[in-house]
Structures are given as structure tokens and as C-alpha cells.
Amino acid sequence: MQQATDFLDETHALAELIAPLSDADYLHETAFKRWTIDMVLRHLHFWNTAALLSVKDEAAFQALVSGLTDALRKGALPDHERAHFNGLSGRALREDWLAMARETADVFAQTDPSQRLKWVGPSMSARSSITARLMETWAHGQEVYDQLGVVRENADRIRNIVVLGVNTYGWTFANRKLPIPEPMPHLVLTAPSGEIWTYGDAQADERIEGSAEDFCQIVTQVRNIADTGLSVSGANASAWMEHAQCFAGPPQSPPAPGTRCIRS
């Protein structure tokens, strides 16, 4: 699966970004819910572990996620993840997370993309599972890039996130118990390579145009639409960009304008 390679490439990009950091640097808070870099890495590490176990050992996967309901209800997921890794932090955490991500990518690369895997909630295909890991690595990586004041240089592997955003158009509204507006807007996105990616039927009155990176930032809720350069035309397009959510779970609101940006 190309998605497994793309996931690992995105992981390596984030690992390289934080390689120069000291252990103390991992305790700095980001603009995402005041999560530290430690908390971001532990979160990615925990769910990469879950994805790996969903392929290798279903019983171990069930044991790993068995205590999540209470943690989620209490809003204590970071505490749950910290306890699971016995407070692993800093550069030691980076090495452990990176080793697990490499194993996860290797196992998924050898897995039938259509194989159904257990998850928290509905099962999903192996391809969808590793794509979700790529998406989360990219999305949570953004707060680290922002905190460190680094402009990320994206690659065309973010097309996986674009496709995920397109595929969750209807779910974004259904998840909020809203009618799904039709037709889906026409997307015209410029890839990092300069290639043009289009989705949906061509139409003048429902259209979203701009960089693929900006679109990915909206559907993963790491930016407010007001803080991007996307051109949005039409009621359906505006509603989508207001509510877009490509990740699972209850409805979440995007950050307020101006609250998520690269630290100067």
C-alpha cells in the first residue's frame, strides 16, 4: 500500500523536525488545547500502536482500548496515554514513537488493503486505517511546526488527506444531524508539486479553489477558513468549510480565526 509509505514519510518529516530539540523543549505547549509536544507524540504513538495491534493481535488491541470510554468521558485522554507509556517523554519518547511507526508501516505495507480491522467504533479497511494514521500525523504535526515557527514543506502525499476530506463530505453534515447539501462543491486544488487536482462535477456556483494544503488544514481543523487563502463560492461550499471534519468522533468546531498560526 502506497499509504503505508506515505504515512512513514510523514512520520520521518516530523521526526526530523523535532530531532534537534532538548528534553525540556518537549514540555512547551502548542496552540492545540495547550498540548505539549510530549502530549502530541504520545497521542500519535498510542494510536499507531492501536493500529498495529488491530492487524497483529486483536485481543491485545481490545485490551489497549478497553479503558478509553471512561477517559474520553472525563476528557482525560492525554492522561490515559501518558499512563500507558509510564510518562515516557522527550527524546526517548521520540525514539520509541519512531520505532513503532516504522513497524506499523512495515506491517501495513504487507496487509491486504481491503482487510477489515477492528477499531474504536465501526471497523475499517486496512487502507483506511493507515490513511487515518497519516492524517493524524500530518494534522497533529501542524501544531508542532507552528510552535517551532517552521513553515512546513508539503509533498503530494497530502492527496490522501484531500481524498479523506472529500469522502467525508456527507458525514460532516450527518454527524451534526444536518441535511447533506447537494451537490458537493467542485474542488480545484493546487498540489505541492503544482499539479491541479479536481473533485466533483464542474460548476460555477459551488466551488472551492486554492492550495491543497489549505484544504487539508480545513478538513483536519488545524486552521479556520478565514486564515487560509481558499476561494469559496456557494452556500454548500461555505457550509462545508465551516463544519468540515474528516476525523471520527462527535462534532468538533474549528479553531477561532487567528488562534492557530505559525509562531513568529
Phi, psi and omega in degrees: 000125176299329180300327178294319176295318180296320177300314182292322178298319179293322177297315180297323178298316179291321179297321179293322179301317187266358182305321182284352187290148172275168178302323181294328181296331181291347180269358179288138181280143174262179179277000179264100175052026180063022175292138173279170176298323173306312183295321178299311182294320179297322178297311179298318181297316182299314185280334169296319177299316179299317180297317179299314181293331179296336176270314191273325189205092185298323179296318178294324176299312180299321178295321181297318186266002187296330182264010187286325185304313181293320180296319180293320180298323181272357184068031186246029182302315179301323178294320179297316181292322179296318180295322181300322181263016177053039177073015179310135191213164170061217186295329177294321176297316179303315182293319181293315178299317183293318179297317179294320179297321178296318178295319179300313180298318181296317180293316180293328179298336182256009183258143175301121182304333183269357181300133179277134183236140174297149176209178175281102190105207182298151174292166179214164177287159177300321179298316179295322182296311182287332173295321177297324178293321175299312182300314181293322178298317180293314185293310180288335174297332184299320181292333177286313175304315180299313182299323182273359177071031184249130174278121183287137173263104185281160174240169184292356175295346177292353175301330175303321181285323175302312181298319177298319178297318178295316183293339180258016177305305181295320182296326178307318181277317180300324179296336179259009181058039177249150175297145180277113183287133178241146000277163172296138180299155176280128179258132173230101189241140177264119181288162175306328179283349184100349177296149178260125177251130179236146179218145181081166180287140179298132179201148185273330189266350175227099191208139174233126184224141177154205183278146176298325179300314179299318179298317179297323179296327179285312185289339175264000177060043173258356175215153168277147180305329181293341182260015177240174178258015181295140173262121186238123180233130175107152181295319180295317180296318180295318179296320179297312182291339176284325187248354191312134180206109183264358181256158184285168177110177180296163181303134176240151178262145177293163177296152177294154180305137175081358184268341179238111182202170179286127181293131181272000000 
